[in-house]
Amino acid sequence: MFENVDNHHTFWHCLHGNGYLKPCPASSIWSQVDCQCVRNTMLPTVTVTTTTTEETVLPTTETISNCLDSNLITFENASNYSKISNGYYGLTWTNAYVLDTQIYPQWSESGFYSAIKSGTWVAFNMNGERMTISIDTPSTFSIKSFVVSSAWNDYVTLSMVSQRASTYYKEASFKIEKNRSTTIELNWFDINAITFYASINNSLHGEVFVIDDLCLDSTTLSTSTSAGIEDKCSLNEIFYQGHCYYLNGVGGECPYGYSLGSETVLSVIADSFIGLNYKTAISNNCCVVTSEKSSNYGINSTDQCNKQGPFTVVPSYNGGGCRNYTTRHSRQLTFCMSN
């Protein structure tokens, strides 16, 4: 059985040399990773950026450059040709291996080299089998983007399926090549697992793919003594009255599970951002977007406005001249809270 690339709500069933187009049940779509119909959710918007092998030495794309160092996995700190150990970045890794490409110059024309974005190390799936990255509940992680190439062949389809709370969440498929890297921006938030599988023309024989610059953020558990309850907040977030808050340069757009926080709360917890960092992206305007109709909090441009953290100065009332400011910029500083 194989996917119908023209309609995710149907699939091809091959029997005795004949192909039969069959529908999935209502409210479900075909998953080539699971080889069955699964519950449908809105398919993600996947941003694909391709670069040739020669271009891998150029500066990385804006998507990757906005990934904080603490969230960027470059696979530079593992032993040669080694299976990634469980616990690496707090995650469970299944059939995930790393190698230092410098030791394999004979592979210079392969995807092991075209996928390189940082350093010389890359990750790959051994023997073309499925690779899974997961974390034990109640913890979750969010995957923003990664760079990928096919190791040995062109016209390879890389499929991914994710889970949230141990149930199907989202999936996506796209083409990858051997001598051309592809930057995939997923922005899948608060998931428990993601499984990768690569093949050519839906063959049962899997293909090896190569990954570098994996940008993700895993949650950590923290205890708020003031609230007297345990809650979870991700890196660079502040826990206050049952919610997690953070600052990010995203132009007023908070991700799934988050919404704009109020200026009232910002005025109370602003000082707590000292020593923290942008969530994923540096801002290009420092008037803070909140749930109010206009921005009245900001950071002075002479201080740390639009600069890499950690924060040494935090938003203040009328800071940077922000008062009744209504203009929106693509990466305007934004105050988000968990729902």
Phi and psi restraints in degrees (value plus and minus 20) as a CYANA .aco file:
   2 PHE   PHI    -157.7  -117.7
   2 PHE   PSI     136.6   176.6
   3 GLU   PHI     -90.1   -50.1
   3 GLU   PSI     130.5   170.5
   4 ASN   PHI    -118.7   -78.7
   4 ASN   PSI      85.4   125.4
   5 VAL   PHI     -84.4   -44.4
   5 VAL   PSI     -36.6     3.4
   6 ASP   PHI    -110.2   -70.2
   6 ASP   PSI     -34.4     5.6
   7 ASN   PHI    -176.8  -136.8
   7 ASN   PSI      88.1   128.1
   8 HIS   PHI     -88.7   -48.7
   8 HIS   PSI     -32.5     7.5
   9 HIS   PHI    -107.8   -67.8
   9 HIS   PSI     -18.0    22.0
  10 THR   PHI    -152.2  -112.2
  10 THR   PSI     148.1   188.1
  11 PHE   PHI    -170.3  -130.3
  11 PHE   PSI     141.4   181.4
  12 TRP   PHI    -116.5   -76.5
  12 TRP   PSI     109.6   149.6
  13 HIS   PHI    -133.0   -93.0
  13 HIS   PSI      95.0   135.0
  14 CYS   PHI    -114.7   -74.7
  14 CYS   PSI     108.6   148.6
  15 LEU   PHI    -164.4  -124.4
  15 LEU   PSI     101.3   141.3
  16 HIS   PHI      33.3    73.3
  16 HIS   PSI      20.2    60.2
  17 GLY   PHI      64.3   104.3
  17 GLY   PSI     -19.6    20.4
  18 ASN   PHI    -133.2   -93.2
  18 ASN   PSI     125.6   165.6
  19 GLY   PHI    -123.9   -83.9
  19 GLY   PSI     110.4   150.4
  20 TYR   PHI    -141.0  -101.0
  20 TYR   PSI     105.4   145.4
  21 LEU   PHI    -104.9   -64.9
  21 LEU   PSI      99.4   139.4
  22 LYS   PHI    -141.5  -101.5
  22 LYS   PSI     128.5   168.5
  23 PRO   PHI    -108.1   -68.1
  23 PRO   PSI     131.6   171.6
  24 CYS   PHI    -101.9   -61.9
  24 CYS   PSI     137.6   177.6
  25 PRO   PHI     -79.0   -39.0
  25 PRO   PSI     141.9   181.9
  26 ALA   PHI     -75.8   -35.8
  26 ALA   PSI     123.6   163.6
  27 SER   PHI      45.2    85.2
  27 SER   PSI       6.6    46.6
  28 SER   PHI    -159.3  -119.3
  28 SER   PSI     142.0   182.0
  29 ILE   PHI    -155.7  -115.7
  29 ILE   PSI     142.5   182.5
  30 TRP   PHI     -99.6   -59.6
  30 TRP   PSI     113.6   153.6
  31 SER   PHI    -133.7   -93.7
  31 SER   PSI      93.4   133.4
  32 GLN   PHI     -89.5   -49.5
  32 GLN   PSI     -45.8    -5.8
  33 VAL   PHI     -87.3   -47.3
  33 VAL   PSI     -64.5   -24.5
  34 ASP   PHI    -109.9   -69.9
  34 ASP   PSI     -30.0    10.0
  35 CYS   PHI      36.1    76.1
  35 CYS   PSI      22.0    62.0
  36 GLN   PHI    -184.1  -144.1
  36 GLN   PSI     147.7   187.7
  37 CYS   PHI     -97.6   -57.6
  37 CYS   PSI     117.5   157.5
  38 VAL   PHI    -150.0  -110.0
  38 VAL   PSI     144.7   184.7
  39 ARG   PHI     -78.9   -38.9
  39 ARG   PSI     114.6   154.6
  40 ASN   PHI    -104.9   -64.9
  40 ASN   PSI     114.4   154.4
  41 THR   PHI    -148.3  -108.3
  41 THR   PSI     149.1   189.1
  42 MET   PHI     -80.2   -40.2
  42 MET   PSI     106.1   146.1
  43 LEU   PHI     -84.9   -44.9
  43 LEU   PSI     122.5   162.5
  44 PRO   PHI     -92.8   -52.8
  44 PRO   PSI     137.1   177.1
  45 THR   PHI    -106.3   -66.3
  45 THR   PSI      98.2   138.2
  46 VAL   PHI    -130.1   -90.1
  46 VAL   PSI     100.2   140.2
  47 THR   PHI    -113.9   -73.9
  47 THR   PSI     101.5   141.5
  48 VAL   PHI    -133.5   -93.5
  48 VAL   PSI     105.8   145.8
  49 THR   PHI    -143.0  -103.0
  49 THR   PSI     104.0   144.0
  50 THR   PHI    -128.6   -88.6
  50 THR   PSI     124.7   164.7
  51 THR   PHI    -157.1  -117.1
  51 THR   PSI     122.8   162.8
  52 THR   PHI     -94.6   -54.6
  52 THR   PSI     147.9   187.9
  53 THR   PHI     -76.5   -36.5
  53 THR   PSI     -61.7   -21.7
  54 GLU   PHI     -84.8   -44.8
  54 GLU   PSI     -44.7    -4.7
  55 GLU   PHI    -106.0   -66.0
  55 GLU   PSI     -23.5    16.5
  56 THR   PHI     -87.1   -47.1
  56 THR   PSI     -34.4     5.6
  57 VAL   PHI    -106.4   -66.4
  57 VAL   PSI     -27.1    12.9
  58 LEU   PHI     -96.7   -56.7
  58 LEU   PSI     143.6   183.6
  59 PRO   PHI     -75.8   -35.8
  59 PRO   PSI     126.6   166.6
  60 THR   PHI     -89.1   -49.1
  60 THR   PSI     144.4   184.4
  61 THR   PHI     -89.5   -49.5
  61 THR   PSI     146.8   186.8
  62 GLU   PHI     -80.2   -40.2
  62 GLU   PSI     -55.3   -15.3
  63 THR   PHI     -78.1   -38.1
  63 THR   PSI     -68.4   -28.4
  64 ILE   PHI     -93.9   -53.9
  64 ILE   PSI     -58.4   -18.4
  65 SER   PHI     -84.4   -44.4
  65 SER   PSI     -43.0    -3.0
  66 ASN   PHI    -101.7   -61.7
  66 ASN   PSI     -23.7    16.3
  67 CYS   PHI    -100.8   -60.8
  67 CYS   PSI     103.6   143.6
  68 LEU   PHI     -84.8   -44.8
  68 LEU   PSI     128.9   168.9
  69 ASP   PHI     -75.4   -35.4
  69 ASP   PSI     -56.2   -16.2
  70 SER   PHI     -88.8   -48.8
  70 SER   PSI     -38.5     1.5
  71 ASN   PHI    -125.8   -85.8
  71 ASN   PSI     -24.2    15.8
  72 LEU   PHI    -117.2   -77.2
  72 LEU   PSI      98.1   138.1
  73 ILE   PHI    -118.6   -78.6
  73 ILE   PSI      94.4   134.4
  74 THR   PHI    -125.8   -85.8
  74 THR   PSI     -22.7    17.3
  75 PHE   PHI      42.0    82.0
  75 PHE   PSI       7.4    47.4
  76 GLU   PHI    -104.4   -64.4
  76 GLU   PSI     -29.7    10.3
  77 ASN   PHI    -137.0   -97.0
  77 ASN   PSI      28.5    68.5
  78 ALA   PHI    -154.6  -114.6
  78 ALA   PSI     142.1   182.1
  79 SER   PHI     -98.5   -58.5
  79 SER   PSI     140.9   180.9
  80 ASN   PHI     -82.4   -42.4
  80 ASN   PSI     115.8   155.8
  81 TYR   PHI      26.5    66.5
  81 TYR   PSI      31.5    71.5
  82 SER   PHI    -136.9   -96.9
  82 SER   PSI     127.9   167.9
  83 LYS   PHI     -91.8   -51.8
  83 LYS   PSI     113.3   153.3
  84 ILE   PHI     -88.0   -48.0
  84 ILE   PSI     107.4   147.4
  85 SER   PHI     -96.7   -56.7
  85 SER   PSI     124.9   164.9
  86 ASN   PHI     -81.8   -41.8
  86 ASN   PSI     119.2   159.2
  87 GLY   PHI      81.5   121.5
  87 GLY   PSI     -33.0     7.0
  88 TYR   PHI     -83.1   -43.1
  88 TYR   PSI      97.2   137.2
  89 TYR   PHI      37.8    77.8
  89 TYR   PSI       8.2    48.2
  90 GLY   PHI      54.7    94.7
  90 GLY   PSI      -4.0    36.0
  91 LEU   PHI    -139.3   -99.3
  91 LEU   PSI     145.1   185.1
  92 THR   PHI    -121.5   -81.5
  92 THR   PSI     107.5   147.5
  93 TRP   PHI    -135.9   -95.9
  93 TRP   PSI     103.5   143.5
  94 THR   PHI    -134.7   -94.7
  94 THR   PSI     102.6   142.6
  95 ASN   PHI      34.0    74.0
  95 ASN   PSI      23.0    63.0
  96 ALA   PHI    -136.3   -96.3
  96 ALA   PSI     103.0   143.0
  97 TYR   PHI    -145.4  -105.4
  97 TYR   PSI     140.3   180.3
  98 VAL   PHI    -151.0  -111.0
  98 VAL   PSI     135.8   175.8
  99 LEU   PHI    -172.1  -132.1
  99 LEU   PSI     138.6   178.6
 100 ASP   PHI    -115.8   -75.8
 100 ASP   PSI      93.0   133.0
 101 THR   PHI     -83.8   -43.8
 101 THR   PSI     -42.0    -2.0
 102 GLN   PHI     -80.5   -40.5
 102 GLN   PSI     -46.7    -6.7
 103 ILE   PHI    -102.0   -62.0
 103 ILE   PSI     -30.5     9.5
 104 TYR   PHI    -145.4  -105.4
 104 TYR   PSI      43.5    83.5
 105 PRO   PHI     -82.3   -42.3
 105 PRO   PSI     -42.6    -2.6
 106 GLN   PHI     -87.4   -47.4
 106 GLN   PSI     -31.7     8.3
 107 TRP   PHI    -121.0   -81.0
 107 TRP   PSI      -1.7    38.3
 108 SER   PHI     -83.0   -43.0
 108 SER   PSI     -40.7    -0.7
 109 GLU   PHI    -116.3   -76.3
 109 GLU   PSI      -9.8    30.2
 110 SER   PHI    -122.4   -82.4
 110 SER   PSI     157.0   197.0
 111 GLY   PHI     -89.2   -49.2
 111 GLY   PSI     -35.1     4.9
 112 PHE   PHI     -83.7   -43.7
 112 PHE   PSI     -48.2    -8.2
 113 TYR   PHI    -113.3   -73.3
 113 TYR   PSI     -59.1   -19.1
 114 SER   PHI     -88.0   -48.0
 114 SER   PSI     -43.0    -3.0
 115 ALA   PHI    -100.4   -60.4
 115 ALA   PSI     -32.7     7.3
 116 ILE   PHI     -84.9   -44.9
 116 ILE   PSI     108.8   148.8
 117 LYS   PHI    -144.8  -104.8
 117 LYS   PSI     -53.7   -13.7
 118 SER   PHI    -151.4  -111.4
 118 SER   PSI     107.3   147.3
 119 GLY   PHI      44.9    84.9
 119 GLY   PSI    -161.3  -121.3
 120 THR   PHI    -150.8  -110.8
 120 THR   PSI     -21.9    18.1
 121 TRP   PHI    -114.9   -74.9
 121 TRP   PSI     126.7   166.7
 122 VAL   PHI    -161.3  -121.3
 122 VAL   PSI     143.4   183.4
 123 ALA   PHI    -130.7   -90.7
 123 ALA   PSI     134.0   174.0
 124 PHE   PHI    -175.3  -135.3
 124 PHE   PSI     145.9   185.9
 125 ASN   PHI    -118.7   -78.7
 125 ASN   PSI     102.4   142.4
 126 MET   PHI     -86.9   -46.9
 126 MET   PSI     113.1   153.1
 127 ASN   PHI      40.4    80.4
 127 ASN   PSI       0.4    40.4
 128 GLY   PHI      53.8    93.8
 128 GLY   PSI     -10.4    29.6
 129 GLU   PHI    -102.7   -62.7
 129 GLU   PSI     148.2   188.2
 130 ARG   PHI     -83.8   -43.8
 130 ARG   PSI     122.6   162.6
 131 MET   PHI    -132.3   -92.3
 131 MET   PSI     115.3   155.3
 132 THR   PHI    -149.5  -109.5
 132 THR   PSI     115.5   155.5
 133 ILE   PHI    -135.1   -95.1
 133 ILE   PSI     108.0   148.0
 134 SER   PHI    -166.9  -126.9
 134 SER   PSI     150.9   190.9
 135 ILE   PHI    -167.6  -127.6
 135 ILE   PSI     125.8   165.8
 136 ASP   PHI     -92.4   -52.4
 136 ASP   PSI     118.5   158.5
 137 THR   PHI     -88.0   -48.0
 137 THR   PSI     130.2   170.2
 138 PRO   PHI    -106.9   -66.9
 138 PRO   PSI     -17.5    22.5
 139 SER   PHI     -88.6   -48.6
 139 SER   PSI     134.5   174.5
 140 THR   PHI    -158.0  -118.0
 140 THR   PSI     151.0   191.0
 141 PHE   PHI    -161.3  -121.3
 141 PHE   PSI     140.6   180.6
 142 SER   PHI    -141.0  -101.0
 142 SER   PSI     114.3   154.3
 143 ILE   PHI    -130.8   -90.8
 143 ILE   PSI      99.6   139.6
 144 LYS   PHI    -111.3   -71.3
 144 LYS   PSI     -72.3   -32.3
 145 SER   PHI    -182.7  -142.7
 145 SER   PSI     148.1   188.1
 146 PHE   PHI    -184.2  -144.2
 146 PHE   PSI     144.3   184.3
 147 VAL   PHI    -129.2   -89.2
 147 VAL   PSI     116.9   156.9
 148 VAL   PHI    -165.0  -125.0
 148 VAL   PSI     128.2   168.2
 149 SER   PHI    -159.4  -119.4
 149 SER   PSI     138.7   178.7
 150 SER   PHI    -100.8   -60.8
 150 SER   PSI     119.2   159.2
 151 ALA   PHI     -90.4   -50.4
 151 ALA   PSI     -66.3   -26.3
 152 TRP   PHI    -144.1  -104.1
 152 TRP   PSI     -41.7    -1.7
 153 ASN   PHI    -152.6  -112.6
 153 ASN   PSI     139.1   179.1
 154 ASP   PHI    -115.1   -75.1
 154 ASP   PSI     154.7   194.7
 155 TYR   PHI      38.1    78.1
 155 TYR   PSI      18.3    58.3
 156 VAL   PHI    -115.5   -75.5
 156 VAL   PSI     117.5   157.5
 157 THR   PHI    -120.6   -80.6
 157 THR   PSI     101.6   141.6
 158 LEU   PHI    -119.2   -79.2
 158 LEU   PSI     102.4   142.4
 159 SER   PHI    -132.8   -92.8
 159 SER   PSI     125.0   165.0
 160 MET   PHI    -156.1  -116.1
 160 MET   PSI     121.9   161.9
 161 VAL   PHI    -155.9  -115.9
 161 VAL   PSI     118.3   158.3
 162 SER   PHI    -139.6   -99.6
 162 SER   PSI     140.3   180.3
 163 GLN   PHI    -146.9  -106.9
 163 GLN   PSI     124.2   164.2
 164 ARG   PHI    -149.1  -109.1
 164 ARG   PSI     106.3   146.3
 165 ALA   PHI      35.0    75.0
 165 ALA   PSI      20.0    60.0
 166 SER   PHI      45.8    85.8
 166 SER   PSI      -3.5    36.5
 167 THR   PHI    -145.1  -105.1
 167 THR   PSI     139.3   179.3
 168 TYR   PHI     -76.3   -36.3
 168 TYR   PSI     116.4   156.4
 169 TYR   PHI    -138.5   -98.5
 169 TYR   PSI     -93.2   -53.2
 170 LYS   PHI    -163.1  -123.1
 170 LYS   PSI     140.4   180.4
 171 GLU   PHI    -165.3  -125.3
 171 GLU   PSI     141.0   181.0
 172 ALA   PHI    -177.0  -137.0
 172 ALA   PSI     132.2   172.2
 173 SER   PHI    -157.9  -117.9
 173 SER   PSI     126.6   166.6
 174 PHE   PHI    -181.7  -141.7
 174 PHE   PSI     142.9   182.9
 175 LYS   PHI    -105.8   -65.8
 175 LYS   PSI     121.2   161.2
 176 ILE   PHI    -151.4  -111.4
 176 ILE   PSI     137.7   177.7
 177 GLU   PHI    -148.2  -108.2
 177 GLU   PSI     149.2   189.2
 178 LYS   PHI     -98.6   -58.6
 178 LYS   PSI     -66.0   -26.0
 179 ASN   PHI    -123.0   -83.0
 179 ASN   PSI      -0.2    39.8
 180 ARG   PHI    -163.4  -123.4
 180 ARG   PSI     102.5   142.5
 181 SER   PHI    -104.2   -64.2
 181 SER   PSI     132.9   172.9
 182 THR   PHI    -147.1  -107.1
 182 THR   PSI     106.7   146.7
 183 THR   PHI    -115.7   -75.7
 183 THR   PSI      99.0   139.0
 184 ILE   PHI    -128.9   -88.9
 184 ILE   PSI     103.9   143.9
 185 GLU   PHI    -127.1   -87.1
 185 GLU   PSI      92.6   132.6
 186 LEU   PHI    -118.9   -78.9
 186 LEU   PSI     -69.5   -29.5
 187 ASN   PHI      36.3    76.3
 187 ASN   PSI      31.9    71.9
 188 TRP   PHI    -115.2   -75.2
 188 TRP   PSI      97.4   137.4
 189 PHE   PHI    -124.5   -84.5
 189 PHE   PSI     125.8   165.8
 190 ASP   PHI      34.9    74.9
 190 ASP   PSI      33.5    73.5
 191 ILE   PHI    -125.7   -85.7
 191 ILE   PSI     143.4   183.4
 192 ASN   PHI    -123.2   -83.2
 192 ASN   PSI     -42.8    -2.8
 193 ALA   PHI    -180.7  -140.7
 193 ALA   PSI     130.8   170.8
 194 ILE   PHI    -159.7  -119.7
 194 ILE   PSI     112.2   152.2
 195 THR   PHI    -136.3   -96.3
 195 THR   PSI     113.3   153.3
 196 PHE   PHI    -130.2   -90.2
 196 PHE   PSI     120.3   160.3
 197 TYR   PHI    -168.1  -128.1
 197 TYR   PSI     115.1   155.1
 198 ALA   PHI    -143.0  -103.0
 198 ALA   PSI     121.3   161.3
 199 SER   PHI    -177.5  -137.5
 199 SER   PSI     148.2   188.2
 200 ILE   PHI    -131.8   -91.8
 200 ILE   PSI     103.3   143.3
 201 ASN   PHI      32.3    72.3
 201 ASN   PSI      21.2    61.2
 202 ASN   PHI      40.3    80.3
 202 ASN   PSI       5.9    45.9
 203 SER   PHI     -84.5   -44.5
 203 SER   PSI     129.3   169.3
 204 LEU   PHI     -92.9   -52.9
 204 LEU   PSI     -33.1     6.9
 205 HIS   PHI    -106.2   -66.2
 205 HIS   PSI      96.9   136.9
 206 GLY   PHI     -96.3   -56.3
 206 GLY   PSI     136.9   176.9
 207 GLU   PHI    -130.7   -90.7
 207 GLU   PSI     131.0   171.0
 208 VAL   PHI    -102.8   -62.8
 208 VAL   PSI     112.8   152.8
 209 PHE   PHI    -142.0  -102.0
 209 PHE   PSI     139.6   179.6
 210 VAL   PHI    -146.9  -106.9
 210 VAL   PSI     112.7   152.7
 211 ILE   PHI    -142.8  -102.8
 211 ILE   PSI     122.9   162.9
 212 ASP   PHI    -162.2  -122.2
 212 ASP   PSI     144.7   184.7
 213 ASP   PHI      26.8    66.8
 213 ASP   PSI      39.8    79.8
 214 LEU   PHI    -101.7   -61.7
 214 LEU   PSI      97.0   137.0
 215 CYS   PHI    -122.8   -82.8
 215 CYS   PSI      91.2   131.2
 216 LEU   PHI    -166.5  -126.5
 216 LEU   PSI     147.8   187.8
 217 ASP   PHI    -159.9  -119.9
 217 ASP   PSI      98.6   138.6
 218 SER   PHI    -120.9   -80.9
 218 SER   PSI     126.0   166.0
 219 THR   PHI     -99.5   -59.5
 219 THR   PSI     137.9   177.9
 220 THR   PHI    -148.6  -108.6
 220 THR   PSI     132.6   172.6
 221 LEU   PHI    -109.3   -69.3
 221 LEU   PSI     113.9   153.9
 222 SER   PHI    -155.6  -115.6
 222 SER   PSI     135.9   175.9
 223 THR   PHI    -134.3   -94.3
 223 THR   PSI     109.6   149.6
 224 SER   PHI    -119.0   -79.0
 224 SER   PSI      90.5   130.5
 225 THR   PHI     -90.5   -50.5
 225 THR   PSI     -49.7    -9.7
 226 SER   PHI     -89.1   -49.1
 226 SER   PSI     -56.5   -16.5
 227 ALA   PHI    -107.1   -67.1
 227 ALA   PSI     -42.4    -2.4
 228 GLY   PHI      55.9    95.9
 228 GLY   PSI      -3.8    36.2
 229 ILE   PHI    -152.4  -112.4
 229 ILE   PSI     142.9   182.9
 230 GLU   PHI    -118.1   -78.1
 230 GLU   PSI     114.9   154.9
 231 ASP   PHI    -162.0  -122.0
 231 ASP   PSI     151.5   191.5
 232 LYS   PHI    -139.5   -99.5
 232 LYS   PSI     112.8   152.8
 233 CYS   PHI    -152.7  -112.7
 233 CYS   PSI     123.3   163.3
 234 SER   PHI     -98.4   -58.4
 234 SER   PSI     154.6   194.6
 235 LEU   PHI     -76.7   -36.7
 235 LEU   PSI     118.6   158.6
 236 ASN   PHI      48.7    88.7
 236 ASN   PSI       0.6    40.6
 237 GLU   PHI    -130.9   -90.9
 237 GLU   PSI     134.0   174.0
 238 ILE   PHI    -134.9   -94.9
 238 ILE   PSI     111.7   151.7
 239 PHE   PHI    -111.8   -71.8
 239 PHE   PSI     106.1   146.1
 240 TYR   PHI    -170.4  -130.4
 240 TYR   PSI     100.8   140.8
 241 GLN   PHI      29.8    69.8
 241 GLN   PSI      27.9    67.9
 242 GLY   PHI      64.5   104.5
 242 GLY   PSI     -15.3    24.7
 243 HIS   PHI    -150.9  -110.9
 243 HIS   PSI     137.1   177.1
 244 CYS   PHI    -125.5   -85.5
 244 CYS   PSI     113.1   153.1
 245 TYR   PHI    -142.6  -102.6
 245 TYR   PSI     126.8   166.8
 246 TYR   PHI    -172.8  -132.8
 246 TYR   PSI     145.4   185.4
 247 LEU   PHI    -131.0   -91.0
 247 LEU   PSI     119.9   159.9
 248 ASN   PHI    -175.7  -135.7
 248 ASN   PSI     129.8   169.8
 249 GLY   PHI    -111.2   -71.2
 249 GLY   PSI      55.2    95.2
 250 VAL   PHI    -147.7  -107.7
 250 VAL   PSI      -4.3    35.7
 251 GLY   PHI      44.7    84.7
 251 GLY   PSI      13.3    53.3
 252 GLY   PHI      64.2   104.2
 252 GLY   PSI     -10.9    29.1
 253 GLU   PHI    -128.7   -88.7
 253 GLU   PSI      86.4   126.4
 254 CYS   PHI    -110.4   -70.4
 254 CYS   PSI     126.4   166.4
 255 PRO   PHI     -95.3   -55.3
 255 PRO   PSI     157.5   197.5
 256 TYR   PHI     -74.6   -34.6
 256 TYR   PSI     113.8   153.8
 257 GLY   PHI      70.8   110.8
 257 GLY   PSI     -23.7    16.3
 258 TYR   PHI    -150.1  -110.1
 258 TYR   PSI     137.6   177.6
 259 SER   PHI    -165.2  -125.2
 259 SER   PSI     152.8   192.8
 260 LEU   PHI     -88.9   -48.9
 260 LEU   PSI     114.2   154.2
 261 GLY   PHI    -105.6   -65.6
 261 GLY   PSI     146.1   186.1
 262 SER   PHI    -110.9   -70.9
 262 SER   PSI     138.3   178.3
 263 GLU   PHI     -87.6   -47.6
 263 GLU   PSI     -48.0    -8.0
 264 THR   PHI     -81.3   -41.3
 264 THR   PSI     -67.0   -27.0
 265 VAL   PHI     -87.9   -47.9
 265 VAL   PSI     -61.0   -21.0
 266 LEU   PHI     -78.0   -38.0
 266 LEU   PSI     -59.3   -19.3
 267 SER   PHI     -84.4   -44.4
 267 SER   PSI     -47.0    -7.0
 268 VAL   PHI    -103.7   -63.7
 268 VAL   PSI     -60.5   -20.5
 269 ILE   PHI    -126.5   -86.5
 269 ILE   PSI     -17.7    22.3
 270 ALA   PHI     -72.7   -32.7
 270 ALA   PSI     -63.8   -23.8
 271 ASP   PHI     -82.9   -42.9
 271 ASP   PSI     -41.9    -1.9
 272 SER   PHI     -91.2   -51.2
 272 SER   PSI     -33.9     6.1
 273 PHE   PHI     -99.9   -59.9
 273 PHE   PSI     -28.5    11.5
 274 ILE   PHI     -78.0   -38.0
 274 ILE   PSI     106.3   146.3
 275 GLY   PHI      71.1   111.1
 275 GLY   PSI     -31.8     8.2
 276 LEU   PHI    -112.8   -72.8
 276 LEU   PSI    -194.7  -154.7
 277 ASN   PHI    -156.7  -116.7
 277 ASN   PSI     149.8   189.8
 278 TYR   PHI     -76.2   -36.2
 278 TYR   PSI     129.2   169.2
 279 LYS   PHI     -85.1   -45.1
 279 LYS   PSI     -73.9   -33.9
 280 THR   PHI    -159.1  -119.1
 280 THR   PSI     -44.9    -4.9
 281 ALA   PHI    -158.8  -118.8
 281 ALA   PSI     117.5   157.5
 282 ILE   PHI     -93.4   -53.4
 282 ILE   PSI     120.4   160.4
 283 SER   PHI     -97.3   -57.3
 283 SER   PSI     143.3   183.3
 284 ASN   PHI    -139.8   -99.8
 284 ASN   PSI     -15.7    24.3
 285 ASN   PHI    -174.4  -134.4
 285 ASN   PSI     113.7   153.7
 286 CYS   PHI    -123.0   -83.0
 286 CYS   PSI      -5.7    34.3
 287 CYS   PHI    -102.9   -62.9
 287 CYS   PSI      99.0   139.0
 288 VAL   PHI     -96.2   -56.2
 288 VAL   PSI     105.7   145.7
 289 VAL   PHI     -99.7   -59.7
 289 VAL   PSI     104.6   144.6
 290 THR   PHI    -147.8  -107.8
 290 THR   PSI    -188.2  -148.2
 291 SER   PHI     -94.9   -54.9
 291 SER   PSI     -30.0    10.0
 292 GLU   PHI     -93.3   -53.3
 292 GLU   PSI     140.9   180.9
 293 LYS   PHI     -90.5   -50.5
 293 LYS   PSI     -45.6    -5.6
 294 SER   PHI    -154.1  -114.1
 294 SER   PSI     141.5   181.5
 295 SER   PHI    -115.5   -75.5
 295 SER   PSI     108.6   148.6
 296 ASN   PHI    -142.5  -102.5
 296 ASN   PSI     -20.9    19.1
 297 TYR   PHI    -137.9   -97.9
 297 TYR   PSI     122.5   162.5
 298 GLY   PHI    -183.6  -143.6
 298 GLY   PSI     158.6   198.6
 299 ILE   PHI    -137.1   -97.1
 299 ILE   PSI     115.6   155.6
 300 ASN   PHI     -81.4   -41.4
 300 ASN   PSI     117.2   157.2
 301 SER   PHI     -84.1   -44.1
 301 SER   PSI     -44.3    -4.3
 302 THR   PHI    -101.1   -61.1
 302 THR   PSI     -30.3     9.7
 303 ASP   PHI    -115.7   -75.7
 303 ASP   PSI    -127.8   -87.8
 304 GLN   PHI    -136.1   -96.1
 304 GLN   PSI       5.0    45.0
 305 CYS   PHI     -85.4   -45.4
 305 CYS   PSI     108.1   148.1
 306 ASN   PHI      38.8    78.8
 306 ASN   PSI      12.1    52.1
 307 LYS   PHI    -143.4  -103.4
 307 LYS   PSI     133.1   173.1
 308 GLN   PHI     -78.3   -38.3
 308 GLN   PSI     117.0   157.0
 309 GLY   PHI     -96.8   -56.8
 309 GLY   PSI    -190.3  -150.3
 310 PRO   PHI     -92.1   -52.1
 310 PRO   PSI     137.3   177.3
 311 PHE   PHI     -88.4   -48.4
 311 PHE   PSI     111.0   151.0
 312 THR   PHI    -130.0   -90.0
 312 THR   PSI     -36.6     3.4
 313 VAL   PHI    -150.8  -110.8
 313 VAL   PSI     122.3   162.3
 314 VAL   PHI    -141.5  -101.5
 314 VAL   PSI     145.3   185.3
 315 PRO   PHI     -79.1   -39.1
 315 PRO   PSI     121.8   161.8
 316 SER   PHI    -157.9  -117.9
 316 SER   PSI     142.4   182.4
 317 TYR   PHI     -83.3   -43.3
 317 TYR   PSI     106.9   146.9
 318 ASN   PHI      46.3    86.3
 318 ASN   PSI      -7.6    32.4
 319 GLY   PHI     -83.2   -43.2
 319 GLY   PSI     115.9   155.9
 320 GLY   PHI      46.4    86.4
 320 GLY   PSI      -2.5    37.5
 321 GLY   PHI      55.8    95.8
 321 GLY   PSI      -3.4    36.6
 322 CYS   PHI     -99.9   -59.9
 322 CYS   PSI      88.4   128.4
 323 ARG   PHI    -170.5  -130.5
 323 ARG   PSI      98.7   138.7
 324 ASN   PHI      34.0    74.0
 324 ASN   PSI      18.5    58.5
 325 TYR   PHI    -105.1   -65.1
 325 TYR   PSI     104.9   144.9
 326 THR   PHI    -138.2   -98.2
 326 THR   PSI     -30.6     9.4
 327 THR   PHI     -89.7   -49.7
 327 THR   PSI     119.6   159.6
 328 ARG   PHI    -129.5   -89.5
 328 ARG   PSI     117.9   157.9
 329 HIS   PHI    -137.1   -97.1
 329 HIS   PSI     138.1   178.1
 330 SER   PHI     -78.8   -38.8
 330 SER   PSI     -54.7   -14.7
 331 ARG   PHI    -146.1  -106.1
 331 ARG   PSI      21.0    61.0
 332 GLN   PHI     -85.2   -45.2
 332 GLN   PSI     122.7   162.7
 333 LEU   PHI     -77.9   -37.9
 333 LEU   PSI     110.8   150.8
 334 THR   PHI    -151.3  -111.3
 334 THR   PSI     119.5   159.5
 335 PHE   PHI    -125.9   -85.9
 335 PHE   PSI      88.8   128.8
 336 CYS   PHI    -131.1   -91.1
 336 CYS   PSI     130.1   170.1
 337 MET   PHI    -153.3  -113.3
 337 MET   PSI     128.4   168.4
 338 SER   PHI     -92.3   -52.3
 338 SER   PSI     126.0   166.0
